[in-house]
């Protein structure tokens, strides 16, 4: 749900990074946080377990710039990827304006990707959203690892609606900003339509 | 999209700010924040200092969402108020429809006073916000700031400074 504040001349949008456990959602946010000028970002909040696994969510506000006198601010969230955090994961999707699905390219994580994508579609439906109508990007992460599925195969398995597919290595930052731009552009384009 | 945008006009914003100011004074609080249930900060009034109210808003919404989930598990619809008491400062959150009223207060105030004053203002806030929702739903799309935005303007946000 986009929030347009005429008094502070701000437009706020919510983007959620979704995907199976250990696919690199938090790493995406961490890279964006580390690479962004201090004046364009707020704090990166991580609600994580002692073992550094996401417990509830990560959050960071990011200001992209001004359009027509309005500051465009994106609130970036991740969900906990582990299967048993289902209840928390669902909560984070409330009010979402755009979704990034971070797929783990490793062969052995293929089933986890499919399960998580199915779970995303189910959880969006709870709030009345349809993945097919929502700004959405598929990121194929961990492309630097040796045992990855060819990106063509991953795409044909995971792509839902002709959404942008971006190869990434979130730990080095490759593809991270391309992914963010791809989803943010769709969100802004959607605002034009609404 | 399932939820339409919320559009907050300046006159509404100033009205909300005035309500928050009144609540802060009446409850001797440090600050009062109005937050959307999705975690967006709507308005804030009080002693900010270097407090990161954007993070506070996001965490408050997460907190309410989590306790709301627990409420449903035990057969309640939601918990309408949440309180967290610290040694020197405390937080009280009231759930008012789709918004959260968050009051941060020192030990010179009291939870009872904050609860009472929050409750007294909640009806007016709920009414104002339902009017804002109705205005947002009926806003002509052509009147929105982004309705005529061009591809070049969107691209300009992503070009290196």
Interface residues (C-beta under 8 A of the other chain):
Chain A: X1 X2 X3 X4 X5 X6 X7 X8 X11 X12 X14 X42 X43 X45 X47 X56 X57 X59 X61 X64 X65 X67 X68 X69 X70 X72 X75 X87 X88 X91 X92 X94 X95 X97 X127 X128 X129 X133 X134 X181 X184 X185 X188 X189 X190 X191 X192 X194
Chain B: X1 X2 X3 X4 X5 X6 X7 X8 X9 X10 X13 X14 X36 X37 X38 X39 X40 X42 X52 X54 X55 X58 X59 X62 X65 X66 X69 X141 X144 X145 X146 X147 X148 X149 X153 X154 X155 X156 X157 X158
